[in-house]
């Protein structure tokens, strides 16, 4: 749609089409035919490696990941020769303006010889007063190719001087300012066919983009122009052909405003849920990879939004072939991921994605949002299947987050980098150095001969057999074309414990104990290795996702420690990321030098996802703890979200404040990717809140939101699987499960445990404890008519508060819920 809008604009209204515009900038704008070499140079503005580790072709389904736009075949581990953002060997320069910021990404650039500005009025005023174009550079702190471009270009004195003298240079952390990132990424994708990070865009002083790309090498390289060449050409064209640049930028933005518009037609209703869900299932089944699970050959991403949709689809199609297939796809994918190298078998948690089809060799970055969503997916699979392995993996994820991504304030950090210094020494960081093992290391660490083992096998023999460790390393050259992991092993479970036990003539219990002991020893060794960079930024949105993770897993497993951690996280959000005076969420806060929580000088107001994810987390926390204070705050936040972001004319929510004049596009995210669209999450939030508060306007608003996305849902529901879940919830009507009793009483706990043991995507759970002056009774007076039967805790299963006969027996309740 974006490409079409641009094509129409350029063909009908523009003197300079996209290819011509790039030609003007890079080649001087003459009308002579270009030589093949010059034509190839033009493609440099669709530059290669922008992924956090490697170059790749961007498709709509991968646009949120750290990739750029070249050959798909080259997606693999990054080149050691390209550099990994290693620290500069020269003494640090005095800090530039970014030294006053709190973002870890901006601080990484605080000593560049570039006159960087953060995004803000000071930079805009300078551009206008000096009549200079703006160079906008966007990335994030754990992005590999951001590190590369910094080391190669932004640390270069000559490039730094060229940038500082001729441009107003603005550096943006995309995780702090997703609004800015989305606008200019939309431009880059529409004009070049893809996008990624680092993103490099040149703007007029009034913030309109006229050219952009991703990663640029410092010098011309083969078919790609270097950054020096690009800067020189842009400077020339700014002087000689400025009108064409500015008018082209204006036309692109106007085309994008039309092309990105999402709105319901007057009187439009949501599309039929049954048809949309079936189409989404068919599209996912078509992309499903049967051998190892997942939804493409390589690279493979966890895609929790797909898995949650498939389980929801199964829940309403249990007796059908399609329902069985959806469940099989989900459980097989989750099993294979848990066995694979994408799962950290030593220190827990999941890496970002797998570079191969078998989930073996990952990109080693760990993101908070992945841990949060995967914890929910695995505990949901446990509810569906009853298989303990899924509960174990969910707990494993939360152990990692509690240990490595948790702040003492209760907040959660954003990410761990993929790169770190090798344990053997050296000044250049390497992908996965913290996580991989040589066969000789394993043998040295586990030398003991195991009593009773076949052939006098050592602990190392058994461990290496089970986890596929080879003396020469187990990483194929295809996943390591530059030899970065040569001789190294990424642990992957190759055999079940039962098969390993049979192979060495040992009991299953003995092998399980041996493997656990070996992993613990290896974890201690890892502690002595140079650790990867930790991004200690704490984002409201991702903390909201993680709140859901702890609440959901804690409720299903009745784990008090996990629930206490969830409550602590909610308390952190309210204390540090809720501005009670202005009644707004804040986007982020930071760990200070003294381990205290700090806020930036000018705190960033929250965006739509900060509200939507936190509201979802609070609703999950209420259902896990039944403490109404979290429900009350969720209602308050939803009111604020509606006031700040709702589109009263077209329906749906804008991603950011639509009144902000510095954000040129009013976007509504129409894709569930690495994170679900905040509109998708809001569709279900609104429906759940309408049942908790009795507010029919929120149920109607959920319908209006879904109607706004009707075209997308109808044509390509695979782009919005989380929103399809919201559509299904609207169609099937949420069950209201009311437990009458005292919260901590044993009979109440038994009924709650029954509810929490089941995967019920279309339900709300509430406690009626008899406190008629309390929050829920005030919102839902009908609760006063629901009472305990015979002095025992009692469950009511209702639809629109038309209730089935009350039950007091947990098994009867289970039967009722599964009808």
N, C-alpha and C positions, 0 to 999 in steps of 0.2 A: 504494500500500500504506500509506504514511504517512497520507494523507488519510483512508483508510478506517478505519485504526486510531483516528484521532482522532475521526472521526464516530461510531464505535461507542461510544467512551468518553464522548463528550459527550451522546449520546442516551440511554444507559442509566444512567450514573452521575452525571451532572453537573447541578447546579442552574444552571450558567452555561455556555451553549454559546459557541463562538468569537465569533460575531457579537455575542452578548449581552455577552460579556466586554469586547470593544472598546467597545461602547456604554456599559457601566458606567464604563470608564475615561475616555472622552472626554466623555460627556454627563451624568454624574452619577448614573446608575443608577436613575432613576425608572421607573415602569412605564407612563408615558403614551406614546402613539404619537408618534414623532418626525416633525418636518417633513421635507420632501424635502431641505432644506439640511442639517439635522442628519444625515440618513442618508448624504448624500454625504460629509460630514465623516468619517464612520466609515471610509470607504475610504482615508483618508489614512494609515492604518497599513499599507496596502499601497502604500507611497509610490512616487513616480515615479523620477526618475533616480538609479539606484545604479550604473549601469555606469560604467566608467572614463571614458566620454565621453558616454553617452547612455542614455535610458530604453528599456527593452525588456521585452516579455513573457518570462518565464522558462519554459522547458520543461525536462523532465528531461535533454535532451541539451545544454542550455546552462547548466545550473545552476552550473557551475564557473567561468563567466566573470563579469566584473564588470558584471552587469546587474541590474535590478530587475524590477518586475512590472506595468508598465502597457502602454501601446499599442505594439504591435510596429511599427506604421507610422511611429513617430517615431524609430526607430533611425537615427542620422545623426551628423554632426559636432556637437560640443557648442556650446551657445550662448556666444558671446563675452560677452553681457550677463549670463550666469549666473556668470561668473567662472571662473578657471582656477587658483585656489590661488596667486595672485601674492603676493609677499612683502609683509608689512604695511608701511604707510608710517610708522607710529608707531615710536618707539624700542622695542627689545625689552625686555620685562619680565624680571626675574630668573627664572631657570629654576625650574620645579617639579620634582617627583621624577623626572620622565622625563629630566631633564638628566643623570642618572647612568646612563641606559641606553645601549646601543650600537646598537639597531635604528634605521636611518634614519627609519622611519615614526614611532616613538615620539619621536625627537629633533625631528621636524617639529612636535610638539605640546608641546615642552618649555617654551615661553614663552606658552602659553595661560593666561588667567586662570581656569583650572579646576584644582581640586586633584586632578590625575590620580594614580592609582596604577598601576604595572604589575600584571599578573596575579600574585598571590602571597598568601602567608599574612598579610602585614601588612594588606592590603586586606580580606581575609576577616574577620580578627579585629576590625577597626574596624567593619565592618558589623554584626557580632554584638554587640559591646560597646555600640554606639550605637543598635542596633536600627533601622538604616536600610536601605532598599532599595538595590540596586546598579544603577548605570547602566553597562552594558558597551558600549563602542564598539570595533568591529573594522574594520580596513581594511589598506591597504598603501601603500607610499610612492609608487608610480607610479599610484595610483588617482585619476582626475580628480575624481569626485564626492566622494571623501574630502577633497580639497583644497577643494572648494566648501563643504562643510559646516563645515570648520574655519574658513574665512574668514568665512562668514556667521554661524555660531553659536558656535563654540568660541573665537573671538577677541572675542566680544561680552561686555562686562563684566557686563551684567545677567544674561544666560544663564549665564555662568560662575559668578556668585554663587549663582544659584538651584540650579545643579547641585551646587556645592561645599557649600552649606548643608544640602541636603535629601537628598543621595544620596552614596554612596561610588562615586566615578567611576573606572572601570578602562579603560585603553586597551590594546588587544591588536593586535599585528602578526600578521595571519593567516598570513604566511609563516614566522614564528618559531614560532607555536603553532597548527598546523593542527588539533590535537586539540580545542582550545577552539572554534575556528572551526566545525568540523564539527558539534559538539554543538548549538550555538545556531543555526547555519544550518539544521540539520535541524528544529529547533523552528519557526523563522520560515517555512520552506517548508511545513511540515505545517499550520500554522495560518493561513497567508495565501495559499498557492498559489504562492509564488515566493520569491526571496531575492536578495541582492546586497550590494555594498559601496559605501559604508560600511554596516555592519550595526549597528543600535541595538536593544539588548535590555535589559529591566528584570528584575532577579532579586531573589528573596528573599535574606536574609542567608545562607541555606544553599545558595545558588547555583541555585535552581530558577527557571526563567524563567516569567514570567506574562504578558508582552506584549512584542511586538517588531516591528520594521520595518527599513527601510533608511535612505535619505536623508530628512531632514525639512528643509523651509525654516524659517527662524527664525520667521516669522509666518504666520498663516493666509493661504492663497493659493487662491482658488477653492474647489475641492472638498477641498483638503488642509488638515488642521490644521497649524499651525506648531509648532515644537519648544516654544515658550513655552506654548502651549495644552496640549500633550501633558503637559509636566512638571507644570503646575498640576493637571490632572485626575488624574494618577497620585498626586500628593501628597495630594489630597483623598481619593481612594479608599483610599490606604494608611492613612489615619486612620479613615475611616468604613466601609470595606468590605473590610478586610484579609483576613478569613477566606475570603471568596469568591476573592480573588486568589490566596491561598496554596493553597487546596484545588484550584483550577483548575490552577495550575502543577504541583501534585503529580500530578493525573490525566493531564495532558498527558505528563509524563515517563514515567509508567507505561505509557501507551498507546504512546509512542515506543519504549520498551524492547521491547515485544512486536512492534510493527510493523517494527522495524529488525533483528530477529533473523534471522541467516543461519546455518543449520546443516544438516548432513546427517542424514537419518534413519538409524537403525541398519541396517547392512548395505547402505546405498545406494551405488551406483557412479556414476561420471560418465556423463552422457548420451552417446548415440552421436555420435561426432565427425563422421561424414559428414553426418548429418541436421542437426546444429547448424551446421556450416560452410555447408551449402547454404542454410539458412534465413537465416543472417547475410548471405550474398551477395544473396539475394533482397531482403532488407530494405534493404540499401545500394543496390542497383540501383533500387529504387523511389524512393529519396530523391535519386538522382543527377540533377544538372542537366547536360544534354547539351551545351549550347552552350559554356559556359566551364569545365565540370568542377565538382567540389565537390559537396556533399551537401545543399544547400538554395539558395534563390534569394538571399536577403540577410537578415541579414548572413552572410558566408561565412567559415568558419574553416578553417585548414589541415588539421586532423584527421589527423595522421600515423598514429594508431592504425588508422584506416580503411584508409589506403593500404598499410600494412604487412600487414594482414590480406589485402587483395585480392591482393597479390603472393604471399603464402603460399598462398592459394587457387589462384591460377594455377599455382603450382609443382607441385601434385598433380592438376591438371586441364588440363594443357597442350593436350591434343588435343580438348577439348570446347568447344562454343560458349560455355558459361558461363565457362570459363577464359579464353578469348580476350576476352570482354566485360570480365571483371575486370581484365585487363591493360590494355585500351584505356581503361577508366575511370581507372585509376591514372596512366598515362603522360600522358593528355590533361590531367588535373587538374594534374599537376606542371609540364607545359609552360606552361599558361595562368597558373599562379601565378608562374612565373619571368618571364614577359613582363609581368605586371601591376604596378600601383603598390604592391601589398603587398610586392613585392621592391624593396629600395632599390638602384636602379641606379647610384647615385653612391658610396655608402659601404657597400654590401653588407649582407647579412643580411635578415631578414624582419620585417615589422611584425606586430602581434597578429592582426588580422583585417581583412576588407574590408567596407565599409559597403554595397557594391553587388554585383550578381551577376557583374560582369566582372573582379573582383579589382583594380579601378582605384583607388578612394579608400580608403585604409586608416584604421584607428585606429592612430596612428603609434607607439605604445608598442612596444618590443622586449623580449621576454622570453627569458631564457637557455634555458628548457625548450623553447621553440619552435625555437630554433636547433639545439639538440641533436638533437631528434627529426627535424627536417627534413633535417639533414645525413645521418642514417642513411637516411631515405626516398629522398633523391636518389641516394646512392651505391648503394643497392639497385636503383633504377631503371636506373642505369648497368650494373650486373651483369646485369640482366634483358635490357636492350635493346642494350647496346653503344654507345649514342648518347653522344657526348662531351659534349653540352650538359649532361647530368645530372651528370657528374663535375665539370664547370666550376662548376655552381651549388653543389655540395657544398663545393668548395674556397673558393668565394666566401663561403659562410657561415662557414667556419672562419677565413678571413682577418679578417672582421669581429670574430668573438669574440676572436681573438688580439690584435687591435689595440685594441678598445674595451671588452671585458668581462673582460680578464685582469689579474690581480694578479701582481706580481713573485714572490710566494711560490709560484705555480703554480695558485692557485685561480681561480675564475671568479665574477664579480659577477652579481647577480641580474637587473637590468633597466635599461633607459633609459626615461625618461618620454616621453610623447607631447607634452607642453607645453613651450614655451620662449619666451623673450622675442623679439619680432620684431627682425630685423637693423636695421630702420629706426628702432628706438627705441620707447620706451613702457614702462610699468611693469606691464602686464597680459600674462601669458603667453598664448600661443595654441597651439591644436592644430596640429602639423605645421610650425610656423614655421621650424624648423631644416632642413626637408627640401624645401619647395616653392619654385617659381621663377616669376618674372614673365617674360613674353616679352621685355620690354625688357632684363632682366638677361642673358638668354641672348644676345641680339644684341650687347650691349656686350662680353660676354666672348669671343664668337667672331665677330669682324668680318671675318676674312680671306677674300678671294675665293679659291675653290678652283680651281686651274689645271685646265682641261679640263672643268670641270663645265658642264652644260647651263644656258644662260641666265645665265651669270656668277654662279652660286649661291655664297653664302658658306658657311663652316662652320656658321654658325647656321641657315641655310636647311635644310641637310642634317640637322643634329641635330634641329631642330624638327619636320621631316617624319617622321623615324624614330620619335621619342618622343612624337608627338602634342601638341607644345607649340603653344598658340595665343596670339595677341596679347592676346585678351580673357580668357585663362585657360581651362582645360579641365575644371573641376569643375562638375558640374551642380548646380543649386539644391537638388535633392532630397538631395544629399549634403552640402549646406552651407546649411541653411535660415536661418542667422543671419548669413550673409555673412562668415564667418570666413576663408574661402579665396577670397574674391572677387578676380578678376584673377590668381589663382595657378594654377600648373600642377603636377600630380603626374605624373611621368614614367611612361609606359607604352609598351611597344614596340608600334607600330602596323603595322610592315611588317618583313619579313625583311630581312637585310642584302642579299640578292640583289635583292629588289625595289627597295630604296632605291638600290642601285648602278645598276640599270637606269633608274630615274627620272631620275638626274642624269648618266647617261652615263659612269660611273666603274667601275673594277674593284672586285670584292668586297674584295680585299685593301686597296685604297686607302680604301674606306669604313670597313672594320673598324678600320684605323689611325686614321682621323679621329675616329670615335666614341669610341675608347679614349682618345685625347688630350683630347677634349672632356670626357669624364667625369673625367679626372684634374684638369683645370683647375677643374671645378666642385667637386671634392672639396676643393681648396685654398681656394676661396671659402667653403665650408661651415665650414672650420676657424676662420674669422674671425667666424662668427656666434655669438651666445650659445648655449651648449650646453644641452641638456636635463638635468634632474636624473639623476644616476647612482646607483642603489641599490647600494652597495658591500658589502652583506651577502653573505656566502658561505655557501650552504646545502649540506649534505652531499648531500641528495637530488639537487638540480639539478646539482651538480658530478659526481655519479655518472652522470647522463644525458649530460653533456657529455663525460665520460671515454669513454663508449661512442662518441660521435660522432667524436672524434679517433682512437680506436683503429680503428674500422671503416673510416673513410675512408682512414686511413694504411695499413692493411693492403691494401685493394683497389688503391690507387694505388702501393703500395710507396714511400711518401713518408716518408723517414727523419725529416724535420723534424716532421711531424705525429705520428709515433710517439714522438719524443722529448718533444713537448708532452704527449702522453697519459701518458707515464711521469712527467713532472713533476707532472701533475695528481694521479696516484695517490699520489705522494710527499707532496704537500700534504695530501691527505685523511688519510694515516696520521700525519703530523706534527701537524696542527692540529685534526683532527676525530675522532681516535680516542684515547680515554682508556685507555691501556694498563693503568693501575693498577686502574681499575674495570671494565675490559673492556667498555666501551660506546662506541657512536658518539655524538658530540655533534651537535646539530642545526645549529649555526651558529657562525660567527666573523665578524670585522669588520675593515675597514681603518681603522687608527688615524690620528690627526692627522699622525703622522710617517711615514705610509705603511707602518707595520708591521702585522702581524696581531695583533688583540686579541681577547680573550675577555671575555664579560660576567662580572660579579661572581659570579653564580650561573648557570653554564653550563646550557643546556637539553639534557637527554638526548635522544638521537635517537629518531625515530618509525619506524614500519614502513617507510615509503618511503625513509628514510635508509639503512636496511640493504639493502632490496631493490634500489634503483637502483645503489648502490655495488657490491653483489655482481655485478650484471649487468655493470657497467662493468669490474670486475676480470676476469670471465670473458672479456669481449671483448678486454681488454688482453692476457690470456694468449694467446689465439688469434692476436693481432697480433704479439706479441713472442716468444712461447714461452718466457718467463721464468717459471719455476714459483713464484717467490716470490709472485706475484699470485694464483695459484691457491690457494696455501696460505692466504693471508689471506682469500680468498673463502670457503674452507671454515670458517675460524675465525669469520667474521662470520655465516655461516649457522647455526652452532651457537648463537651468541648470539641471533640472531633467533628461533630456535625456542624458546629458553628464555624469552625476554621476551614474545613475542606469540602463540604458538600456542595455539589453543583445542583442548584435548585431548578435550573432549566432543563438540563440534559440527564440528570441522575448520575449516580456514582460519585466517587471522591477524587479530587485532585491529589496528586502525590505530595505537593507542597503548597504553601500559601499562595493562592491565586492572585493576591493583590501585590505581591512582591515585584516591583518594576525591573529588578535586575535578573529575573528568571523569565526568559523570553517565551518559553512554551509552557502552556498549562496542560500538563500531561496526566493521563490516567493509565497506570501500568496495566497492560493487558497480557501479561505472561507470568505464569508460575514457573520460576526457574530455580536457581540455587536457593533462593528464598521465595516463599509464596507471595503473590501480589497482595498488597494490603487491602485492595478491594475484595479479593477472594476471601481473605480472613474476615473482613468486615461483614460480608454477606451472612456468615454464620454467627458472628458476634451479635449482630442486630437481632437475629432470630432468637438466639438464646436469651438475650436480655429482655426481649418482649415477653418471654414466658416467665422470667423472674420478676418483672416489674409490672406486668399487666398493660404495658404501653403498646397499643396496637399500631401506633405510628411507626414504631421501629420495625414491626413485621412488614408494614407497607413499604418502608424505606428499603428493606432488604429486597423486596420484589422490584422496586424501581431500579435499584443498583443492577440486579440481574438483567432487567430489560435493557439497560444501557449497553450491556455487553452481549446482547442477544445475537448480533451478527457473528461475532468471534466465537461464541459458544456453539452456534449452529454449524459453522464452517469448519473450524479447527479446534474442537474441544480439547485435543491433546495439548494445546498451548495453555489451557487453564484447568488442569485437573482438580485443583483445590476449589476453584469456583464451581465446578461441576458438583462437587460434594455439597456446596451450599445450595445449589439448585435442587439437588436430591432431597436435602433436609427440608426445604420449603415444600416440596411435593409430598413427601411421605409423612409430614406432620411430626413434630417432636413429641416423644412420650415424656410426660411429666411424672417423675418417680418421686413420691413424697414419703419420707420415712418419719413417722411420728414416734418420738421417744427422746430420751436423754442422750446427748451426744456420746458420752463415754460409757454408757451402760452396755453390758455384754450382749444383751439381746438386740440392741440397736446396731452394735458392731457387726453382729452376724448377718443382719440384713444388708448393711452397707458392703460387707465383704462379698456378698453374693452379687450385688450390682457391679462392684468394681472388678469382679472376676470375668465379666463378659464384655465383649467388644460391641458397644451400642452407640454407633455414631449419631443416631437420631434421638437423643434424649437429653433432658436436663434433670439433675438430681438436686433435691432440696430437703432440708431437715425442718420439720415442724415440732419444735420443742415445747410448745405451750406458752412461750413468752409472747403474749398477744400484743405487747407494746413494742415488740422488736421490729427490725427492718422489714423482714419478709411478710409478716402479718399485716403491716401497714400498707405494703404494696399489693398484697394478695389477700384481701379479707376472707376469701373462701377457705383459706387454710384453717380458720377457726372451726370449721365444720368437720374437719378431719381429725379424728382422735384415736388414741390407743384403744385397742379392743382387749377386754379381759385383763387389763393392767399390763399387757405386754407391748413391746415395740411392734408397730404395725406399718405395713407398706401399702401404699395406694399407687396403682399404675393408671394414669389418666391421659386423655387427649382432650385438650381445651377444657380441662378440669371436669370432664365427664369420666368418672372413674369406674374401673372394674371393682369387684368385691374385694374388700381389704383382706390381706393375708398376713399371718404372723410367722409362718414357717419358711425358712430360707429356701427349701427345695420347691415349695409352691411358688415362691417369688421367682425363682429361676425359670420354672415352667412358663409362668405368665410372661416374663420378659422375652422368652424365645418364641412365643407364639407368632 
